[in-house]
Amino acid sequence: MDGSNKDKRVIGLYGEMRFAMELHKRGWQVYRAYIDEKFDFVILKSYCENCRAFKDAWTREGTYTDKKGKEKTGKTVTPLCETCHQDSLKMLVRFIQVKTSEGISNKTTKSGEESRKYSFHAKIRYHLADSRIFYAWIQVWDEDNVNYYIFKTDDVKHFDDLQLVSYQITDNQKTTLTINQKGELLTKGTKHDYSVFEKFHDNFECLEETIEGDSWK
């Protein structure tokens, strides 16, 4: 493996780990594919049909007597909702393809604002198989500034040209986006309005929206 490919693997793994931690903070269980094909993460979150809200399982505390006759306190994780204690939990499942870009060509505007060029290319053909597959694009500025953009399959068409050959037959990134360290897009599109791209910045909420394939909708 040459140095450039090794660097890409390192930055890709870094982006995935940062993204996994963000998902974990938001209550998702994050699983990585043993064989990485089509998507990188399978994420799960429990939803209570009775409460109509995302809820964890109820951890019930109780007492018992051990073999020596001593009374002890123990905890048991149940399949019941932590709030209503009903057997009404369902698992929300999402599949996520992750891509990370660290940017090149530092530039400074007249106002002193720095920006970099980032390569963007969503693997949309994988998404067509299931509406529960999402795409996460991660912009790495430095270790203190990482921005996340999360899309549904049909979202990409709002700001990019899906007729590009790269979207149909290759994994090569073709769209170049100029972004500052805050995650604000500075690219000015002509055919497409790239300002719409910012709508998906930190768009973690879209993962919790009801879509076709969810058993609890």
C-alpha positions in Angstrom: 0.0 0.0 0.0 1.5 3.4 -0.9 1.6 6.3 1.5 -1.3 8.2 0.0 -3.7 5.2 0.3 -2.5 4.6 3.9 -3.1 8.2 4.8 -6.7 7.9 3.4 -7.4 4.8 5.5 -6.2 6.6 8.6 -8.3 9.7 8.0 -11.2 7.5 7.1 -10.9 5.5 10.3 -10.6 8.7 12.3 -13.7 10.2 10.8 -15.7 7.0 11.5 -14.6 6.9 15.1 -15.5 10.5 15.7 -18.9 9.9 14.1 -19.5 6.7 16.1 -18.9 8.7 19.3 -21.4 11.4 18.2 -24.0 8.7 17.6 -23.3 7.1 21.0 -23.8 10.4 22.7 -27.3 10.6 21.1 -28.3 7.2 22.4 -27.5 5.0 19.5 -25.9 1.6 19.7 -23.2 1.5 17.0 -22.1 -1.7 15.3 -19.4 -1.9 12.6 -19.6 -4.4 9.8 -17.2 -7.3 10.2 -16.8 -7.3 6.4 -17.1 -3.7 5.1 -19.4 -3.8 2.1 -22.0 -1.2 1.1 -22.2 0.4 4.5 -19.9 0.9 7.5 -22.3 1.1 10.5 -25.4 -0.6 11.7 -27.0 1.6 14.4 -29.9 0.7 16.7 -32.1 2.8 19.0 -35.1 1.5 21.0 -38.5 3.2 20.6 -41.5 2.7 22.9 -44.8 2.4 21.0 -46.8 3.0 24.1 -44.9 6.2 25.1 -44.4 7.2 21.5 -40.8 8.2 22.3 -37.3 6.8 22.2 -36.8 5.0 25.5 -34.2 2.6 27.0 -35.0 -0.8 28.5 -36.0 -0.8 32.2 -33.3 -1.8 34.6 -35.2 -3.3 37.5 -33.7 -3.5 41.0 -34.7 -6.3 43.4 -33.5 -8.2 46.4 -32.6 -11.9 46.7 -31.1 -14.3 49.2 -27.9 -16.0 48.3 -26.8 -19.5 49.2 -25.5 -18.4 52.5 -28.8 -16.8 53.5 -27.6 -13.2 53.0 -29.9 -10.7 51.4 -28.5 -8.9 48.5 -29.6 -6.3 46.0 -29.3 -7.0 42.2 -30.1 -5.3 38.9 -31.8 -6.9 35.9 -32.1 -5.4 32.4 -35.6 -6.2 31.2 -37.2 -6.0 27.7 -39.7 -3.5 29.1 -39.8 0.3 28.6 -38.0 2.3 31.3 -40.9 4.7 31.7 -44.2 2.8 31.3 -42.8 -0.7 32.1 -44.7 -2.1 29.2 -43.5 -4.7 26.7 -43.7 -2.1 23.9 -40.1 -1.5 22.8 -39.2 -1.8 19.1 -35.7 -1.4 17.6 -35.1 1.4 15.0 -32.4 0.2 12.6 -30.3 2.4 10.3 -27.5 1.5 8.0 -24.8 4.2 7.3 -22.2 4.6 4.7 -19.5 7.0 6.0 -17.0 9.1 4.0 -14.3 11.4 5.4 -12.4 14.3 3.7 -9.6 16.3 5.4 -9.4 19.0 2.8 -6.6 20.6 0.7 -5.5 24.1 -0.4 -5.7 26.4 2.5 -6.9 29.8 1.5 -7.6 33.0 3.4 -10.2 35.6 2.3 -9.8 39.3 2.6 -11.8 39.2 5.9 -9.2 36.8 7.3 -11.4 33.7 7.0 -9.7 30.5 6.2 -11.2 27.9 3.9 -10.2 24.5 2.3 -11.4 22.5 -0.6 -13.0 19.1 0.1 -14.0 16.3 -2.2 -17.5 15.0 -2.0 -19.1 12.0 -3.6 -22.0 10.0 -2.1 -22.3 6.3 -3.0 -25.9 6.7 -3.8 -26.3 3.4 -5.6 -26.0 1.6 -2.3 -28.9 3.6 -0.9 -31.3 2.5 -3.5 -31.6 -1.0 -2.0 -33.2 0.2 1.2 -34.7 3.5 2.5 -33.0 2.9 5.8 -29.5 3.4 4.4 -28.0 6.8 5.0 -24.9 8.6 3.9 -22.7 10.5 6.4 -20.0 12.9 5.0 -17.4 14.1 7.5 -15.4 17.3 7.1 -12.2 17.2 9.2 -10.5 20.6 9.7 -8.4 19.6 12.7 -8.9 17.6 15.8 -11.0 20.4 17.4 -13.1 21.0 14.3 -15.0 18.1 12.8 -18.3 18.7 11.0 -21.0 16.1 10.1 -23.4 16.1 7.2 -26.1 13.4 7.1 -28.3 12.7 4.1 -31.2 10.5 3.0 -30.8 9.0 -0.5 -32.9 11.6 -2.2 -31.3 14.6 -0.5 -28.2 14.6 -2.7 -30.2 15.6 -5.8 -31.0 19.0 -4.1 -27.4 20.2 -4.4 -25.5 18.0 -6.8 -25.7 16.5 -10.3 -26.6 12.9 -10.0 -26.1 12.4 -13.7 -22.3 12.7 -13.3 -20.7 9.5 -14.5 -18.9 9.2 -11.1 -22.3 8.7 -9.4 -23.2 5.8 -11.7 -20.1 3.7 -12.1 -17.2 4.7 -9.8 -16.3 5.6 -6.3 -14.2 8.6 -7.3 -15.2 11.9 -5.7 -16.0 14.5 -8.3 -17.6 17.4 -6.5 -15.3 19.9 -4.9 -16.7 22.0 -2.0 -15.0 25.0 -0.4 -15.8 25.0 3.4 -14.5 26.9 6.4 -13.7 25.4 9.8 -17.3 26.1 11.1 -18.7 23.8 8.4 -20.1 26.7 6.3 -20.2 26.1 2.6 -18.4 28.8 0.5 -18.9 27.1 -2.9 -21.1 29.1 -5.2 -22.9 26.8 -7.6 -24.4 27.8 -11.0 -26.4 24.8 -12.1 -27.1 23.7 -8.5 -27.7 25.6 -5.3 -24.9 24.4 -3.0 -26.1 26.5 -0.2 -28.7 23.8 0.4 -25.8 21.6 1.5 -25.6 23.3 4.9 -29.2 22.2 5.7 -27.7 18.7 6.4 -25.0 20.0 8.8 -25.3 18.0 12.1 -28.5 16.5 10.7 -28.7 13.7 13.2 -32.4 14.2 13.6 -33.1 12.7 10.2 -32.0 9.3 11.5 -34.9 9.3 14.0 -37.6 10.1 11.4 -40.1 7.4 10.5 -39.5 6.0 7.1 -40.6 3.0 5.1 -39.2 -0.2 6.6 -39.7 0.8 10.2 -41.9 -1.7 12.1 -43.1 0.8 14.7 -44.4 3.6 12.5 
